[in-house]
Amino acid sequence: MTLSIALTHRFADFTLDVAFDAPPGLTVLFGRSGSGKTTVVQAVAGLLTPLKGHIAIGEHTLLDTERGINLPAHRRRAGYVFQDARLFPHLTVQQNLTYARRFLRGRTPSTSLDEITDMLGIAPLLSRRPATLSGGEKARVALGRALLSEPDILLADEPLAALDAARKAEILPYFETLRDAGRIPILYVSHDMAEVARLATTLITLDAGRVTAQGPAADLLSDPAFHPAGPREAGALIEATIAAHESDGLTRLDAGGAPLFLPGLSQAPGTRLRLRIAAQDVMLARTRPTDSSALNILAGVVREIHQGDGPGAIVALDTQAGRVLARITKRSVAALDLAPGTACHAIVKSVAIAPESVAPGLAPGLSPGLMPTAKPFAPNA
Ligand SMILES: Nc1ncnc2c1ncn2[C@@H]1O[C@H](COP(=O)(O)OP(=O)(O)OP(=O)(O)O)[C@@H](O)[C@H]1O
């Protein structure tokens, strides 16, 4: 099912005017502080009534201001996960979780408490109170509570923003599992590009209350002119499969037939991965270097060059492994005489691809299915 949103709203100093679809999978709403992300999510949840708008999940209309339809929040079947977990402090974890069941309102649950607690690894916490939980544990309980209400859509408003990198890495796999189960659309607010690269199937960027870009995340991220968080954050996604773990500790990947070497990963050969290669970690050379320390050299053809306002440029190169972006200087563009159609090589150091840039590959077609148990995905150090 697709979540369709068209909204107009006004605060004293701010106007929101957006229209976009969140198809099955995980849609990230990305934008700087004050761009209107939370306002959109609150309107979907029914916590804010916009001046004008239409919101539907498939054929199920939640809001249609022209027709006078405005379902109250408790009838919208939206699971909501906030940045601060917002658990009831006086209830145990189990009581916090079972509280969510009251939102079923007579519907027969399709997932059991055991399934959800197993999936999120929170069964050992059931008798604890929120004050005794770590931030990551609280986040998992909050996610479990949202899922136990059997929502038609999951709304996550910067659910990891309060967590440190280690706790984030602990929670991300659960969102990946939910995304790949494909049961419900997930609308996920973030202003962190690494999170976008790992999680998003669809990306919507907001600026000053307007949609500035929308589309499949992999397509937008491979566009050299698209870097809403600045050129330092540009980087394309490529799909690869683990081919072998080699005796010197490196893992060899197969990326569209091209070999890629990374510091040892823990997953078995055959595992599909989604890698983000940061544009600033890619060098370009017209001839294939034979005496360079970098292990990853991808032959390709320049597709597009985006000249920035400053001295930098982002070059999009189509390689056998997929689209790669390189952030280089305009001076280097001129020195190498680069133009669309020029053959050249992308050079990427193995160690430049950070563990947090390596994620499990997307499930094919994001087909609906039972929620598999999440296996936290931890590349070796
Ligand atoms: N109740 C309100 N009354 C007046 N202005 C508001 C209200 N709620 C939000 N705003 C304004 O609307 C704009 C968008 O706010 P919103 O919280 O949606 O942004 P955001 O993108 O989620 O930001 P952040 O990333 O900081 O959470 C901001 O300028 C904010 O000050």
The ligand as a Gaussian input file, in Angstrom:
#p B3LYP/6-31G(d) Opt

LIG

0 1
 N        2.835000      24.981000      16.790000
 C        3.597000      25.782000      16.071000
 N        3.385000      27.112000      16.048000
 C        4.139000      27.925000      15.285000
 N        5.151000      27.527000      14.501000
 C        5.417000      26.214000      14.489000
 C        4.659000      25.273000      15.259000
 N        5.154000      24.030000      15.037000
 C        6.176000      24.183000      14.164000
 N        6.329000      25.480000      13.823000
 C        7.325000      26.017000      12.872000
 O        7.179000      25.329000      11.661000
 C        8.435000      25.086000      11.060000
 C        8.605000      23.607000      10.755000
 O        8.693000      22.899000      11.972000
 P        8.928000      21.337000      12.013000
 O        8.998000      20.933000      13.472000
 O        7.942000      20.668000      11.153000
 O       10.377000      21.211000      11.349000
 P       11.366000      19.980000      11.277000
 O       11.850000      19.918000       9.883000
 O       10.726000      18.765000      11.847000
 O       12.536000      20.459000      12.237000
 P       13.506000      19.620000      13.238000
 O       14.419000      18.807000      12.365000
 O       14.241000      20.724000      13.976000
 O       12.634000      18.797000      14.140000
 C        9.467000      25.643000      12.011000
 O        9.824000      26.941000      11.550000
 C        8.743000      25.754000      13.328000
 O        9.239000      26.808000      14.110000

